[in-house]
Amino acid sequence: MTDDLEKLFEQARACRLCAGVLPHGCRPVLRGSPSARLLIVGQAPGARVHASGIPWNDPSGDRLRQWLAMDRDAFYDESRIAIVPMGLCYPGTAPKGGDYPPRPECAPLWHPPLRAALTGVRLTLLVGSYAQAHYLGNRRRRTMTDTVAAWRDYLPEFLPLPHPSWRNTAWLKKNPWFDAELVPALRRRVDEALDG
Ligand code: SF4
């Protein structure tokens, strides 16, 4: 790992900026290396990820790996795949269910330097609306669905995806083009990024 990235990972993992507001304390969860060719930007760790310190170590991760047709060994090979969510720490769960949004101070602080130090990245998966807002800005469409449906417009740098949470199962049923068109293209593009 280069000094730059190693230092940044150390600094990010030691970050306590939101210590006063995070209900379960600070535990930044991120991984990667300068040789990583694929970057996955999700929302924020959930309770299980916070407990284990392993990103996407939950049912959402299982669905994401199924979309990618990738087993856990391949998914967690950080020499090939970097994982940096929009909020590095678990934001807690709202009383009515569903996690709170990623801490708003996190992505502006950590994403620009981390992205710059991840010099090998060829393709970035923008998983969910927070990642799409940060990386696509005003190139986003009116809704998350419209943005994901326009996925061809953001290649070759970005590929927007819905969040693979069980909460989006109805969305997946309502948008069959996702499984029919986007998932095969996702697998192809990821293979090209990793092995091309
Ligand atoms: S959420 Fe981000 S900014 Fe806040 S403490 Fe965790 S790493 Fe730091």
Residues whose N, C-alpha, C, O or C-beta is under 5 A from the ligand:
A	BS01	SF4	A12 C15 R16 L17 C18 A19 C26 P28 G87 L88 C89 R103 E105 C106
